[in-house]
Amino acid sequence: GYAVVDGVFGRDMARRLRSEVVDLYERGLMHKNCTHLVKNNTTALLEKSQIHEAELTLDSDIQSAAPLCSSLNSDHTLATMLSLLMPQLALDGQAIKLQYNAGSGGCFPLHYDSDEQLDGRRVTAIFYLNPGWTEAQGGQLRLYPFPAPPLDVAPLEDRLVLFASTRMLHRVLPSTAPSRCCFTIWLSQVRRRALVRQAPSLASLEPSGSPSDDPQAAVRFLMHPLLRQHVSKYVYASEWTRSLEESHADSEARSAMLEQHHKEVALIQRSLGKYLGVMDQLGWSLALVCANGLSRSVSASVFVRIVQILWWGRGSASASIGWTFSMTRITRYAGRLLGGLHRTGATAEAVAVALPQMAALHYAASSSPLARASGVASTSGMDGMTRMWPWHSAAGQKRGMFIQTQPTPNPNSLMFVPDRSVMESGTLEFSSARESMKSPLAKKLFAVDGISSVFFGSDFITVTKKDEYSWPVLKPDIFAAIMDFYSSGELLITGEQALACSDTAIHEDDSEVVAMIKELLETRIRPAVQEDGGDIQFKGFEEDTGTVLVKLVGACSTCPSSTVTLKSGIENMLMHYIPEVKSVIEAPPDETEEEGVKEFAKFEKSIGATDEEGTKEVNPMAAHLSA
């Protein structure tokens, strides 16, 4: 994965950092960056003539010459925070490199920063120091979140880019700016790496069926960390070659490096021969997306959808997919693929290979009785992560709706992510059918037997079920309820509107400690909790004991690991930054909540009361509700 964060240090701090990097370059304290070419037990160094670097962590002279940059070397906040939010990282080491790109086309070739079997680097963090940068100057960081399409990140001043060191293929495009400055922080596992077990053999990971019978299993195998880097080198072989040529001046060493690259690609072809068809399909689909200018707008999940539509949407493989698709989308993307083949200069042979696929898809779109009847093609099979439903909007226009599901740490909670926004601001939880009366969507969901709570986020709906019910039984009804709501044109909330996270709004009478707690909850903790389908609410701070009172809602409220979340995550983070905080606990229900639960229990009892012999009493209200 990757993340882009702007405004990390502020402009003044960023410019002071840049001044130190420029000063190191002008004083000749930097060295040329080199690509290492290992061949026949010897190492050749290929200079990048315009790229100059300095190892801040290893060089005491650099630390003395750049004291502000050096102060970052002793600050482990980033590693600490990432480890708190993502405990599996266990980051306990870091190294910093300063960089000055003198322009004239200075760039980097495609590469991964690390390999899980070779060193402990896990997270790459690049901080850019380039005021007044323009797109015409180039020098963008190009990320390849394979198998999703690549995207370019501008090296703007005070911008931080983070990505997985071992998983993210990337390069730097040629820069014409007179100076392009940045520094890179590599965050590593040191102690944990010593405990890493030997990697499993590829034979134990390989699917039993053929790629043509189960292409999804083939893709899962190819995306395993042990293979992903090799597969991406094959798919991007031509672009990889071009990046090597752009990054190094013509020389015997560069020719040797290109020869080695071609040999590696040929070896990958031989080793993964049975999967070449699937790998080529991924490559052509990437060409389609890029040729049509879609790489910025197509997410990884949408890209997978496109691949499945184009290549695996019909035939014997369809039974293992579990997706449904609009036929208009099939023909649209088929046409785009053909256009992509043409615009990317594909050979006649390549187009000839693609045309049968296009003809079959076009035939399916125009001839399927189901397509003619409903405008939607469907495949049956295992329970999938996404569904596409046909529905009529309020205006009467027939459309398709994608609803994706995402698991949460709570096995009884599931996130449903429609292809449109849910809450315009804030979040809202419904813990009972009584509370759902103010939301047509929540009311529809509680009408499904087995639902215990509903939670609305900005772009997701978290549904929590009762223990005795199973998701395969509930999901079709939940999908239908969401579809019915969006087709009705009703408002999400009637009457009272949700407040935009007012619990963390900082007030004039808040103490400095409370203000800091609210700031951390809002900026650091809430986004992480919402990623798991829930939210956190600030309920108070007891100054005499240093206790922070919070309430977990959504998927987190009934999660078995909520105690771990409170103690290992939230409590550790708040105590790390705010010495006055001694503990974090779940706030007890307030009087209003308790009274509401009691009143609703009385109401339910009055509807379905039984006498001492177990005979159900006839209640006028019950009769009215059941009519």
N, C-alpha and C positions, 0 to 999 in steps of 0.2 A: 504494500500500500504506500500511499504518499499523502503529505499534507502541505499546504501553503499557508503561511501565517504572515500577515503584514503588520507593520508598526510595532516591532518587537522591542527595540531599544529607544525609539524616538530619533528624530532627524539629527539633533545635536550630537548625541552619542555615536550615531552611525558615521557622521562626518569626521569625528575625532578618530574613530577606528580606521576609517579610510586614509586619513592623513598619515597614520603610522605605517600602513601598508605601502603607500606611495613613497614615504621617506626611506623605507628599507630598500625598495627597488632603486631609487635614485642614488643611494649610497653604495650600491653594488653588493648588498648583503644577501641577495637572493640568488638561487641557482636555477638553471634551466630544468624544466620538467622533462623526463625521459620515459619512453615506453621500453620495457624490458623484453627482449626477444631471447628466449632460452632455446638453444639448439645444439645437439651433440655435446651436452654437458658444458657448454660455454654460454655466456650471457652477453648479448650485444645491446648497446643503449642507443635508442633512436630519439634524438632531441626534438622537442617541439620548440622551434626557434622563438616564438612569441610568448611562451608561457613560462613565467618565473615564479618560484615558490620558496618558502622558508618553513622549516619544521619548528613550530613554536614550542612544542612539548619537549623536544630533544635537545634544543640548542640554547644554552644559557646566554650566549651573546645576543641572540634574537630577543630573548626575554628582557634583557636589559635595554635594548634599543627600542622596544615596543612595550612599555609598561602597561598601557591600558589593555592591549590585546593579551598580555601576559596574565592580567587579573582574571580573564575568562578561563585560563588554564586551571586555576585553583577553584573555580566555581563549578560544582557538580550538580547544580539545581536541575538542569535539563535531564540528566541521567536519573536523578532521584524521582522526579515527577513522572517520567515515562515508566519507570519501574513500579511506581505506586499504581498508576492507571493500567499498566499492562504487566502484571507480576511475572508472566512467563519470560519477559526479557531479562530480568535479573542483571541489569547493567551495573558494572562496578569498575569500569576503566574508560578513559577517554584520551584522545590525541587530537591536536589542532594543527592544521596546516594553513598558512597564509598564501594567497595567490594574487599575482598581477599579470593580466593579459595585455600585451602591448599592441594589440590590434593586428592590422594587415592580414586578416584571415586566421588568426590564432584560434585553435579549437581542439577538441578532444574526440577520439573515435568512440564507437560503441563499446561499452564494457560494463561489467559488474564490478562493484568495489571489493567484493569478498566472496569466498566460498565457504560454506558451513563446515566443510571437512578440513579446511586449511588454517583459518584463523578465527578469532572471536568477535570480529566486528559484526554488529547487528543493525545499527541505525546510523545513517548518514544524515548530518544536518549541515546545510550550506546557507551561510548568511551573506547577502549581497550588499554592496556598498557603492552603488552607481547612481548618483543624482543626475537628473536630466536625461536618462536613457531614452532612446527612441527605437522604434521597431526597425527602422532602416539600418541601425548599427549592428543588428544581428547579435550573436552571442547568447541566444536563448538556451536554456537547459531543456533538452528534449528527453522526456520520460517515455519509456515503453512498458506500460503495465500489462505485459503480455499475458493472456492472448487478446486483451482489449486493445483498441487503437492507440497510437502514440499521441502525445500532446506536448505543446511547447509552453514553458514557464519563463516569463520575462524576468531578467535579473535586476529588478527594481531596487532602489535604495530602501534599506530597513526591511527587507523581505527575507523570511526564513523558509527554507524548503526542507522537509524531512521525508526520508523514504527508507525502505528496507535494504540494507547493504547487500544482502545475498540474493534478493529476489528482484530488484528493480534494474533492468537494463536501461542505460542512459548514455547520453553524449552531450557535448557542448557544440553548438553550431558556430561556424566561422564568424568572428567578431571584427568589425571595422572601427569600433570605438577606439580613440587614442589610448584609453586606459579602462580596463574592466577589472574591478577588484572584488574579492570575496575571501571568506575563510571557511574552511570545512572542519567540522567536529565529528570525529568518528567515535561512537559510543560502543563499548565492547563488553563481552562477558569474559571474565578472567577466571574466577574461581569455578563457576559453573561449567566452563568449557572442559575442565579437567575431569568432570564426571560424565561427559558425553559418551554414550555407548557407540559401538561400531554401527555404521549405517547398514540397513538391511540390504540384501542382495536384490538386484533388479528382477531376477527370476521370481522371487517371492512376491513381488508387487504386480507383475504382469497379469492382465486379465486372462481368463481361460478361453473366452470366445474370440472370434476374429474381429478386427476393426470394422468390417462391413456389417457384421451382425449387431454389434453394439458400439457405435461410434462414441457415445458418451463415456463408456468405460475406457475406451482408448484415450480420449482426451484427459480423463482423470489421471491415467497412468503417465501420459506425456507431461502433465503439469506437476508431477511430483518434484520436489526440490532437487532430487538427484538427476533429473532429466531436463528440467525447465530451461536451464542455461544452454544446453546443447540444442534443444528444439528451437529456441529463439535464434540461435546462430544460423541454423538451417533456413528458417523462414525469412530472416533478414539478411541473408548472405550477400546479396547485391549491395544493399545499403551499408552493410558492414564494410565491404570492400571500399566503397566510395568514401566513407568516413576515415578509413586508414590513409587513403590517398590525400585527403584534404588536411589531415593533421600532421603529415610529415613530408619534408622535401624529398624529391626524387633522389634515390641513392640505392646502392647495392643492398644495404641493410633493409630499406623499405621493400625492395623486391623480394628479399628473403622472407620478410614478415607476411607479405601478400601470398607468397607461395605456401607458407605454413597455414595461413587462414584457409586457402582453398583445399589443402590436404585434410584439415580438420572437418570441413564441410563434407568432403567425400567420405570420410570415416563415419560421420554421423549418418549419412545416407545408407552406407552398408550395414551399420549396426541396427538402424531402425527401419530397415527396408519395408517391412510389412505395414508400417504406419505412415509411409510417405503420402498415401492418398489423403489421410486425415490432415497431415501437416500441410499439404498443398491447399486443401480446402480452407484451412485457417489463414494461410497466406493470401489466397485470392479474396477472401472476405475482408481482410485488412485493406487490400488494394481497393476494393469497392468502396469502403467507408472513407478512405483518404481521398480517392479520386472525386468523390461527390461532396467533399468539404464537410463531412459529417463528424470528423474525429473529435472536435471540441464538444459536440452535443451528444455523442453516443456513449453511454455508460457501459461498464463491463457487462451488466446484465442484459442490456439491450443488444450489445454486440453478440452475446451468446445466442440471443433470440434470432438475430439475423442469420448467423451461421446455421442454426437448426432449420430455419425456414428454407434457406437456399439449398442445403445439402441433404438434410436428414428428415425432411418433412413428409416423406412418403416412403412406401415400400416396407420391408420387413422391420427396418429399424424404428419405424414410427411407434410401434407398440411399446418400446422401452422409454419413450420420451415423456409422455404424460403432459403435453402442452396442447393448446388449441390456438388456432391462428385465423385471422381475417384473410380471405383470399385476395382482397384488394392489396393487402400488404405483400403477399407473396409475389403478385405480378409486378408491383411497384419496385420491390427490391431486386427481382429478377432483371427488370429493365435497367436498374441502376448498376447491377453487376456487369451487364453487357456494356453499358456506357463506361464503366470503370475499366474494363478490359481494353476498350478502344483508347481511352484517354491515357492509360499508362503504357501505351505502346506495346501491347501484347502481340505475340506472333500469331499468324494465321492458324498454326497448329493449336495454340492455347485456346483461341476462340472456338476452334472446331471441337475441342474437348468440352468446353462449357456449353455449347449450343444444345446438345441433347438434354442437359439438365434444364435449360431454359424452356425447351419444347415440352418436356414432361410437366414442368410446373405450370406452364400456360394451359396445357390440356386439363390439368387438375383444377385450375381456377375456373375454366370455362365450361367444363363438362360434368363436374361432380354434381349429382342431384341435390346433395346437401348444400353445396355452394349456391346452386341456383335457387334453392328454396329459402335459405336463411342468410346467405351472404357470409357464412362462417364455416370454415373447415374444422373438423375436430379429429383428434386421435385419442384412442383409449389406451390405458396402460396404468403404470404405477403412479402413485400420488406424487405430483410435481410441485415445484416451488412457486410456479406462477400459473395463473389462469387468465384466459381472455374471454370475456362474456359479451354476448350481443345485447344491446339495450337501446331503447328509444329515449332520446333526450326530451326535455319539455317541449322543444320546438318540433318534435316528431322526426328528427333526423336519426337514422340508425347509425350507431357507432360501436366501436369495440372498447373494452375497458380491461386493462391489465391490472391484476391485483397480485402482488408478490407477498410471500410469507417468509418471515425470518424467525429463527428460534431465539429464545432468550435463556439466560441461566436458570430461569424457573420453568421446570417441565410442564407446569400447568398453565403457562402463559405463552401466547404466540403473537407476534407482530404481523399485522396485515397492512401492506404498503400499497395503496392505490396509486395510479399514475396521475394524481392531482393532490393539491394541498388538503389538509384536514382542518387544523386550527390556524387561523390567521395570526394569533398571538397567544402566548401562554399555553397551559395544559389544563385538562379537566378530567376528573375521575368520577365514575359512577359505581358505588359499592353495592347498590341494590336496585331492584326494579322500581322502587319508589322514587329514587333519585333520578332515574332515567326519564321521568315524565317530561323534563324540560328539553330533551333532545330526541327528535324523531329517529335518528340513527341509533342512539343507545337503546331506545325503546324497542326497535326492531331486533337488535342483537339480544336483548334480554328475553325476547319472545322465543328464542332458541332454547330448548330444554338443556340444562347443564351449564349455563353461563353464570359465573359468580360475580364478575366485575368487568367493567369496560373502562378503558383509558384512552383519551385523545391526545396526541402530540401534534407537532406542526405538520408532519407528513406521514403519520402512521396511526394505526388503531391497535392497541394492545387488548386482547381478549383473554380473560382468565377463566378456566373451566373448573368444575368440581372434580374431585379425585376420581370418582367412579365412572366418569365419561372419558371417551377416547377421541383424539383429534380426527382420525379418519371418518368417524361418524358425524362430528360437529362441523367440520370445515365446509362441506357443500352448502349447508344452511347459512353459515356465516358469510360465505362468498355471495350467496343470493341476497342476503339482507343488505350487504354493502351496495351491491349492484342496484337493488330496488330503491335504496335511498338516493343514490346519485342520479337515477333516472327520473325521480319524482320532482326534482328542482326545489325541494324543501330546504329551509335554513337548517344549519347544523344545530344551533341553539335557539330556542324560543324564549323570549323574556330575558332573564338574567344572562349576562354575557360573562365569559371567563376573563379574569384579570390577567394581565401580562406579567406573570411571575412577580406579583406585588410583594410577596414575602421577602424577597431579597432587595427591594428598593431601599436605598439608604436615606434615612430621615435626619433632619437637623439635630434631633435630640438623641441620636444613636451615639454611643461611646465609640472611641477609636477602635476598640477590640471588636465590637459588634459590627462596625462598618467593614473591618477587614474580613471577618467571618462571612458576611454577606457577599463581599467581593469574590472571595475564593469559591464559595458555593455557586455563584452565578457564572463565573468565567472558567473555572477549572473542573468542578465536580458535576454540576448539572449536565453539561454536554455529554460526559461519559456515562452518566446514569441513563440519560435519554437514549443513548445508543443501544441500551439493553431493554428498551421498551417501557421505561418507568420515569420517575422524576423524584426529586428530593425537595422538601419544603422546610424552611427555617421556622422553628417554633419558639426559640428563645435561647438566652444565655444566662446561666446562673453564675454571677461573678464570684460569690463566696466559695463555690466548689470548682469553678472552672469548667462546668458541664455545659455542653452544647446540646440543645434539644432539637431533633429533626424528625420528620415523618417521611418514610419511603412510601411511594404510591405506584400504581401501575403494576408492572411485572415484578417490581422489587418488593412490594408490600407483603406478599406471601411466599417469597422465594426462600428455599431452605438455606441458601448461602447469604441471606441478608445480614446476619450477624457478622459474618466475615467481611462483607462489604463495609459495614459500619466501622469495625475495629481495625481491619488490615488496610483498608483504603482510605475512607473519609477521615477517621480519627488520626491516623498517621500523618496524613497530609496537613490537616489543620494544626496539629501539634508541631509539625516541622516548621511551619511559617509563623505561628502565633504561640509564643511561650505561655501565655495566660490560659490557653486551652489545655485541660487535663484529661478530658474524656468526652466522648460523643455517645449519646443514648437515644433510643427511640422514644419520642414523646408519647405520653398516654393519651387516649382519646379525650377530646374536650367534651364539655357538658352537652353542647348542641348535638354532637355526633351520637353520644350515648342515648340522649333523649329520643333522637330520630330512630335509632335502632329499636328502642323499646316500643315506640308508637307503632312502627311498622310491624313488629312482632304481634302486637295486640290486634292490628288490622287483619293480619293473616289468620290469626286464631279465630277472629269473628267470622271470617269467610268460611273457614273449614272446620268449625268447632265440632267436637264429638262428645256424646254423653258418656257416662261411666261404663256402659255396656259396649262402647265402640260404634254405636249407630250414629251416622253423620246427621247433625241437625240441619233442618232446612232454614237457610237464612235468606231474607229477601235480597240483600246485597249480593250474596253468592249466586242466587238464581239469576239476578240481572247480569252479573259479569260472565256467567257461563252460557248465557243465551246466545 
